[in-house]
């Protein structure tokens, strides 16, 4: 089972109302995040809290049109994860340097990446000594407790397919628009938007798995693959932006040129992979997609009655 399912990250036949499902699933994800803070080493705890924040944001987006507290809940979830992002960003820079070094074929690129990695490692060590990770996690634990209290009062207006159908359709529509822009213009910010909505779509496939497990079990890994690959694409964009901004700390423009070329090559490969995966996920119009999932919902409801 995937990590999102460990506390029942899906609707089930026993749920009496959509509100029951929202509260149960949300509080399960919050409990997993709290457990990570209490039981894991700091890096693992930060990683897990950020992951659970994403599944929570995907969850509330499925119910958004019937969830009056959506905006407040989304802001509260973001407030849990945002302070932890700086610790993640420093590690991503190092991981990206290591990834590029493994792909490098020329000595010039490898030597430059070794120098960059050394500089980033020293920089991160200084940051880690002053960033107060334990305090950040204590604050996150407190925010999660407050979020859990709020979640006990969350309600959803409406029953049946309309609310989750609208939520799934909004996300799918965003993916279609994001993919059209990103694959045409190849701008990092558009791929980043596609990544976010691809992750929410993954959440929706997991949440609605009972409608047709075989369909969702085939669809969810493709959405996960898309989001993961575009996460790497975003990391490369951030890495290159940092080199362009602070290149003087790492080397001359001539010395950095092989690294820029290598990053561009890897980014293009990730974009080509995204095009393939989007072709599989986004083959239908929004209307056709949501009509098909609605039929699955009706069949599931009939089986429950």
C-alpha positions as CSV (number, residue, x, y, z in Angstrom):
1,X,0.0,0.0,0.0
2,X,1.1,3.6,-0.6
3,X,2.0,5.9,2.2
4,X,-1.2,7.9,1.7
5,X,-3.4,4.8,2.3
6,X,-1.9,3.9,5.6
7,X,-4.6,5.7,7.5
8,X,-7.4,5.0,5.0
9,X,-6.8,7.6,2.4
10,X,-9.9,6.8,0.4
11,X,-13.7,6.9,0.6
12,X,-15.2,3.7,1.9
13,X,-18.6,1.9,1.9
14,X,-19.1,2.6,5.6
15,X,-19.0,6.4,5.4
16,X,-22.4,7.8,6.1
17,X,-21.8,11.3,4.6
18,X,-19.1,13.2,2.6
19,X,-18.5,15.2,5.8
20,X,-17.7,12.0,7.7
21,X,-15.2,11.0,5.0
22,X,-13.6,14.4,5.0
23,X,-13.1,14.4,8.7
24,X,-11.9,10.8,8.9
25,X,-9.4,11.1,6.1
26,X,-8.1,14.5,7.2
27,X,-7.6,13.5,10.8
28,X,-5.8,10.3,9.7
29,X,-3.3,12.3,7.6
30,X,-2.8,14.8,10.5
31,X,-2.2,11.8,12.9
32,X,0.5,10.4,10.5
33,X,2.2,13.8,10.4
34,X,2.2,14.1,14.2
35,X,3.5,10.5,14.6
36,X,6.4,11.4,12.2
37,X,7.4,14.4,14.3
38,X,7.3,12.3,17.5
39,X,9.0,9.1,16.1
40,X,11.4,10.0,13.3
41,X,14.7,11.8,13.0
42,X,14.3,15.5,11.9
43,X,15.0,15.1,8.2
44,X,12.5,12.2,8.0
45,X,9.9,14.0,10.0
46,X,10.1,17.1,7.8
47,X,9.8,15.0,4.7
48,X,6.7,13.2,6.1
49,X,5.0,16.4,7.3
50,X,5.4,18.0,3.9
51,X,4.1,14.9,2.2
52,X,1.0,14.7,4.4
53,X,0.4,18.4,3.9
54,X,0.1,17.7,0.2
55,X,-2.3,14.8,0.6
56,X,-4.4,17.1,2.9
57,X,-4.5,19.8,0.3
58,X,-5.5,17.2,-2.3
59,X,-8.2,16.0,-0.1
60,X,-9.9,19.3,0.6
61,X,-9.7,20.1,-3.1
62,X,-12.0,17.1,-3.8
63,X,-14.6,18.6,-1.5
64,X,-13.9,22.3,-2.2
65,X,-17.3,23.3,-3.7
66,X,-19.2,22.0,-0.7
67,X,-16.6,22.8,2.0
68,X,-17.2,26.3,3.3
69,X,-14.0,26.3,5.3
70,X,-11.9,25.4,2.3
71,X,-9.9,28.7,2.2
72,X,-9.1,28.7,5.9
73,X,-8.2,25.0,5.9
74,X,-5.9,25.4,2.9
75,X,-4.2,28.3,4.6
76,X,-3.8,26.4,7.8
77,X,-2.2,23.4,6.0
78,X,0.2,25.7,4.1
79,X,1.1,27.2,7.4
80,X,2.2,23.8,8.7
81,X,4.5,23.1,5.7
82,X,5.8,26.4,4.7
83,X,8.3,27.0,7.5
84,X,9.9,23.6,6.8
85,X,10.5,24.4,3.2
86,X,13.9,26.2,3.7
87,X,15.4,23.1,5.2
88,X,14.2,21.0,2.3
89,X,15.4,23.6,-0.3
90,X,19.0,23.4,1.0
91,X,19.0,19.6,0.7
92,X,17.5,19.8,-2.8
93,X,20.3,21.9,-4.0
94,X,22.8,19.3,-2.8
95,X,20.8,16.4,-4.2
96,X,20.5,18.2,-7.6
97,X,24.3,18.7,-7.8
98,X,24.8,15.0,-7.0
99,X,22.1,14.0,-9.6
100,X,23.8,16.1,-12.3
101,X,27.2,14.8,-11.4
102,X,25.9,11.2,-12.0
103,X,24.7,12.3,-15.5
104,X,27.8,14.2,-16.4
105,X,30.0,12.8,-19.2
106,X,32.7,15.4,-19.4
107,X,35.4,16.1,-16.9
108,X,34.8,19.8,-17.0
109,X,31.2,19.4,-15.8
110,X,32.1,16.9,-13.2
111,X,34.9,19.1,-11.8
112,X,32.6,22.1,-11.7
113,X,29.8,20.2,-10.0
114,X,32.2,18.9,-7.3
115,X,33.2,22.5,-6.6
116,X,29.5,23.6,-6.4
117,X,28.7,20.6,-4.2
118,X,31.4,21.5,-1.8
119,X,30.3,25.1,-1.6
120,X,26.7,24.1,-1.0
121,X,27.6,21.6,1.6
122,X,29.5,24.2,3.6
123,X,26.7,26.6,3.2
124,X,24.1,24.1,4.4
125,X,26.1,23.2,7.5
126,X,26.2,26.8,8.5
127,X,22.4,27.0,8.0
128,X,21.7,23.8,9.9
129,X,23.6,25.1,12.9
130,X,21.4,28.1,13.1
131,X,18.0,27.1,11.8
132,X,16.6,25.5,14.9
133,X,15.1,22.4,13.3
134,X,13.7,21.1,16.6
135,X,11.9,24.4,17.2
136,X,10.5,24.3,13.6
137,X,9.1,20.8,14.3
138,X,7.6,21.8,17.6
139,X,5.8,24.7,15.9
140,X,4.6,22.3,13.2
141,X,3.4,19.9,15.9
142,X,1.4,22.7,17.5
143,X,-0.1,23.8,14.2
144,X,-1.1,20.2,13.4
145,X,-2.9,20.0,16.8
146,X,-4.8,23.2,16.0
147,X,-5.6,21.8,12.5
148,X,-6.9,18.6,14.0
149,X,-9.2,20.5,16.3
150,X,-10.6,22.4,13.4
151,X,-11.0,19.3,11.3
152,X,-13.4,17.8,13.9
153,X,-15.8,20.6,12.9
154,X,-15.4,20.4,9.1
155,X,-18.7,19.8,7.2
156,X,-19.6,19.3,3.5
157,X,-22.8,20.7,2.0
158,X,-24.4,18.2,-0.3
159,X,-24.2,14.5,-0.9
160,X,-23.7,12.2,-3.9
161,X,-21.5,12.9,-6.9
162,X,-21.9,16.6,-7.3
163,X,-19.3,17.8,-4.8
164,X,-16.5,15.3,-5.4
165,X,-17.3,15.4,-9.1
166,X,-16.8,19.2,-9.3
167,X,-13.6,19.0,-7.2
168,X,-12.1,16.3,-9.5
169,X,-13.2,18.2,-12.6
170,X,-11.6,21.5,-11.4
171,X,-8.3,19.7,-10.9
172,X,-8.5,17.8,-14.2
173,X,-9.3,21.1,-16.0
174,X,-6.3,22.8,-14.4
175,X,-4.1,19.9,-15.6
176,X,-5.4,20.2,-19.2
177,X,-4.7,24.0,-19.2
178,X,-1.3,23.6,-17.5
179,X,-0.2,20.9,-19.9
180,X,-1.2,22.9,-22.9
181,X,0.8,26.0,-21.7
182,X,3.8,24.1,-20.4
183,X,4.3,21.8,-23.4
184,X,3.9,24.7,-25.8
185,X,6.0,27.4,-24.1
186,X,8.3,25.1,-21.9
187,X,8.4,27.7,-19.1
188,X,9.4,26.3,-15.7
189,X,6.6,28.1,-13.9
190,X,4.0,26.3,-16.1
191,X,5.5,22.9,-15.5
192,X,5.5,23.7,-11.8
193,X,1.7,24.4,-11.9
194,X,1.2,21.1,-13.9
195,X,3.2,19.3,-11.2
196,X,1.0,20.7,-8.4
197,X,-2.3,19.7,-10.1
198,X,-0.9,16.4,-11.2
199,X,-0.2,15.6,-7.5
200,X,-3.8,16.7,-6.6
201,X,-5.1,14.4,-9.4
202,X,-3.1,11.6,-7.9
203,X,-4.8,12.3,-4.6
204,X,-8.2,12.2,-6.2
205,X,-7.5,8.9,-7.9
206,X,-6.4,7.4,-4.5
207,X,-9.4,9.0,-2.7
208,X,-11.9,7.6,-5.3
209,X,-10.2,4.2,-5.6
210,X,-13.3,2.3,-4.4
211,X,-15.1,3.4,-7.6
212,X,-13.0,1.1,-9.6
213,X,-9.7,-0.1,-8.0
214,X,-8.2,-1.4,-11.2
215,X,-8.8,1.9,-13.0
216,X,-7.4,4.0,-10.2
217,X,-4.5,1.7,-9.5
218,X,-3.5,2.2,-13.1
219,X,-4.1,5.9,-13.2
220,X,-2.5,7.0,-9.9
221,X,1.1,5.7,-10.6
222,X,1.1,7.7,-13.9
223,X,0.0,10.9,-12.1
224,X,2.6,10.1,-9.4
225,X,5.3,9.6,-12.1
226,X,4.3,13.0,-13.7
227,X,4.5,14.9,-10.4
228,X,7.8,13.3,-9.4
229,X,9.4,14.0,-12.7
230,X,8.2,17.6,-12.7
231,X,9.5,17.9,-9.2
232,X,13.0,17.1,-10.5
233,X,12.4,19.6,-13.3
234,X,11.5,22.3,-10.7
235,X,14.6,21.4,-8.7
236,X,16.8,21.8,-11.8
237,X,15.2,25.2,-12.5
238,X,15.9,26.4,-8.9
239,X,19.4,25.0,-9.1
240,X,20.2,26.9,-12.3
241,X,18.6,30.1,-11.1
242,X,20.8,30.0,-8.0
243,X,23.9,29.5,-10.2
244,X,22.9,32.4,-12.5
245,X,22.3,34.6,-9.5
246,X,25.4,33.7,-7.5
247,X,27.7,32.3,-10.2
248,X,30.6,34.3,-9.0
249,X,30.8,32.1,-5.9
250,X,31.1,29.0,-8.0
251,X,33.1,29.9,-11.1
252,X,33.3,31.9,-14.3
253,X,30.7,31.8,-16.9
254,X,32.9,29.6,-19.1
255,X,33.4,27.2,-16.2
256,X,29.7,27.0,-15.5
257,X,28.7,26.5,-19.2
258,X,29.0,22.7,-19.1
259,X,26.8,22.5,-16.1
260,X,24.1,24.7,-17.7
261,X,24.2,22.6,-20.8
262,X,23.9,19.4,-18.8
263,X,20.9,20.8,-16.8
264,X,19.2,21.9,-20.0
265,X,19.6,18.4,-21.4
266,X,18.2,16.7,-18.4
267,X,15.3,19.3,-18.1
268,X,14.4,18.6,-21.8
269,X,14.3,14.8,-21.1
270,X,12.0,15.4,-18.2
271,X,9.7,17.6,-20.4
272,X,9.6,14.9,-23.0
273,X,8.6,12.3,-20.3
274,X,5.9,14.7,-19.1
275,X,4.5,15.0,-22.6
276,X,4.2,11.2,-22.8
277,X,2.5,10.9,-19.4
278,X,0.1,13.8,-20.1
279,X,-0.9,12.0,-23.3
280,X,-2.0,9.1,-21.1
281,X,-3.7,11.1,-18.3
282,X,-5.3,13.8,-20.3
283,X,-6.7,12.0,-23.3
284,X,-10.3,13.1,-22.6
285,X,-12.0,16.4,-22.4
286,X,-13.1,17.6,-18.9
287,X,-16.8,16.7,-19.8
288,X,-15.9,13.2,-21.0
289,X,-13.6,12.6,-18.1
290,X,-16.1,13.6,-15.4
291,X,-19.0,11.8,-17.2
292,X,-17.0,8.6,-17.0
293,X,-16.1,9.0,-13.4
294,X,-19.7,9.9,-12.6
295,X,-20.8,6.6,-14.1
296,X,-18.3,4.8,-11.9
297,X,-19.7,6.6,-8.9
298,X,-23.2,5.6,-9.8
299,X,-22.2,2.0,-10.1
300,X,-20.4,2.1,-6.8
301,X,-23.4,3.7,-5.0
302,X,-25.7,1.0,-6.5
303,X,-23.4,-1.7,-5.1
304,X,-23.4,-0.1,-1.7
305,X,-27.3,0.1,-1.4
